[in-house]
Amino acid sequence: MAALSRNVTLAARKHLLKQVRTCSEPVRCLNLQEFQSKKLMADNGIAVQRFQVAQTLKDAENISKNFNVREYVIKAQILAGGRGKGVFDTGFKGGVHLTKEPEKVSDIVADMLGNKLITKQTPKGGVKVNTVMVAEALDIERETYFAILIDRTYGGPVLIGSPQGGMDIEEVAESSPDAIFKQPIDIMTGLREEQVTDLVKNLGFTGDKASLAATQIKKLYELFLKVDATQIEINPFAETPDGQVVCFDAKINFDDNAEFRHKDIFALDDESESDPREVEAARLNLNYIGMDGNIGCLVNGAGLAMATMDLVQLQGGRPANFLDVGGGVTETQVCSAFKILTSDSQVKVILVNVFGGIVNCATIASGIIEACRITSLDLPVVVRLEGSNVDKARQLLADSGLPIVTAGSFEDAAIKAVECLKAEKTRQVA
């Protein structure tokens, strides 16, 4: 996996590993914008800052006139961290601003809407801001961290808290492990009162704020169950000088297998920040993640796909994508997969590596032939097929008359793909 780690983003790597663990249908990995998570919590009685949303300059003007608070916090809504230190492509600095002057709200929103915000977690060119949240800025007296997540070690949900909130919890766990407190929940008995009391005490809440914090934790757990969440993370989970306990920021992850029960929530999925190829692949029940190489890979099985990318890189090539067509792939899906691969202008060679178990190799071969003909494909295609109905598949490729390079083994396929890439570069130079 060492080679792969140099070529795949952390987010993509986590996604790939999740596919290996599940080996099932594509995972949508629903991401909600901050304002959507806050609305979901507010609708379920959880304390969050008051806020309004601007998607046009007219919205911003209305907020300036009608949303009266002591101080405003204005936050660009993108699915990336580091917004406060980000810079827009226009030169405007900061995706998070504070002001006490209502008339400045619309000006700040205008500097954000429609422009691309670049942070340490966005692509190099940044992400276009389509929505800005304008919230009431509250003073924070003390910050803590609180989360609920599914933990396989405990076989169920776990409450996690730390009195050291408002910072990277991974850093806290590494530098001060004693500052992390866990309360596993028995799924048969549910959340117990003493568990909440212990956690509130460990978080440092006292007096009336202890009672408020306990109430918020219970409501968050109710929401966790209600929406089939796999994680609710509040950072900071904080107290204010006037005695409130507020969830200032939230990250909610959902069990995609429960989508049929929560169509209203999944309908909130903002695909504008997603790679269109990934969106199309998900629609077709294919697992695809774009990368920065030039050898397009079509493989069945997430583990085989990652191994293929590693071997390609070991031979001196660079994979352009992760594409797992799965075990139940059809000829039409194979053809669609080729269209997705060829939509990437960086792809100069296509490598197909299929081990037929559940999948029929002849289905893959027929899909390849159809794709080549429909798209008038002029890229080199290297194919390694093994397993179910492989002899028929190889005969189909041989009889197709197409310039397909066949490979006899896994390693042979990677070597030939890299050789084709070198030959293609030589041809273009000539």
LINKAVEN-V861798 format. One record per helix or strand of 3 or more residues. SS is the DSSP state (2 for helix, 1 for strand). FROM is the first residue (numbers start at 1). LEN is the number of residues. If there is no record, write none. Layout:
ss=SS from=FROM len=LEN
ss=SS from=FROM len=LEN
This chain:
ss=2 from=2 len=4
ss=2 from=10 len=13
ss=2 from=34 len=9
ss=1 from=51 len=4
ss=2 from=57 len=10
ss=1 from=72 len=5
ss=2 from=83 len=3
ss=1 from=96 len=4
ss=2 from=102 len=11
ss=1 from=116 len=3
ss=1 from=132 len=5
ss=1 from=142 len=10
ss=1 from=156 len=7
ss=2 from=169 len=7
ss=2 from=177 len=3
ss=1 from=181 len=4
ss=2 from=193 len=11
ss=2 from=207 len=20
ss=1 from=229 len=11
ss=1 from=245 len=3
ss=1 from=250 len=5
ss=2 from=256 len=6
ss=2 from=263 len=4
ss=2 from=271 len=3
ss=2 from=276 len=8
ss=1 from=287 len=4
ss=1 from=295 len=5
ss=2 from=302 len=13
ss=1 from=321 len=4
ss=2 from=331 len=12
ss=1 from=349 len=8
ss=2 from=361 len=14
ss=1 from=380 len=8
ss=2 from=390 len=10
ss=1 from=404 len=3
ss=2 from=410 len=20
